[in-house]
Amino acid sequence: MAKTRVSITIDGKIAKAIENYYREKVKVAAEKGEAIPKLSNVYEEIIERGWESKSGPKKR
């Protein structure tokens, strides 16, 4: 699959949710003795599977 550069804007609520999700993945990996996932890979995973999204007011 070709890689594409993506730029997103997130609010504080979503940022905190992503941070908690990443911390949980790190915790599980550490407990199992596996490699700690890279944050960039977590963002790729989120983009691939989708995350909670909502439409905001459109800018003109």
C-alpha positions in Angstrom: 0.0 0.0 0.0 1.3 3.4 -0.9 1.9 5.8 1.9 0.2 9.2 1.9 0.9 12.1 4.1 -2.1 13.2 6.1 -2.7 16.3 8.2 -5.5 16.3 10.8 -6.8 18.6 13.4 -8.1 17.1 16.7 -9.7 18.6 19.7 -8.7 18.1 23.3 -11.2 15.3 23.9 -10.0 13.2 21.0 -6.3 14.0 21.8 -6.8 12.6 25.4 -8.6 9.5 24.0 -5.7 8.8 21.6 -3.2 9.4 24.4 -5.0 6.9 26.7 -5.3 4.4 23.9 -1.5 4.7 23.2 -0.7 4.4 27.0 -2.9 1.2 27.2 -1.0 -0.3 24.2 2.3 0.5 25.8 1.2 -1.0 29.1 0.1 -4.2 27.4 3.3 -4.5 25.4 5.4 -3.9 28.5 3.6 -6.5 30.5 4.0 -9.1 27.7 7.7 -8.1 27.2 7.1 -7.0 23.6 8.4 -4.0 21.8 6.8 -0.7 22.6 4.7 0.5 19.7 5.7 3.7 17.9 3.2 6.6 18.3 3.3 7.1 14.5 2.2 3.5 14.0 -0.7 4.1 16.4 -1.8 7.1 14.4 -1.6 5.0 11.2 -3.8 2.3 12.8 -6.3 4.9 13.9 -6.5 6.4 10.4 -6.9 3.0 8.8 -9.7 1.8 11.0 -11.3 5.2 11.7 -11.9 7.0 14.9 -14.8 8.9 16.3 -15.5 11.7 13.9 -18.0 14.5 13.8 -18.7 17.2 11.3 -17.8 20.7 12.4 -18.9 23.9 10.9 -17.4 24.3 7.4 -15.0 27.1 6.9 -15.4 29.4 4.0 
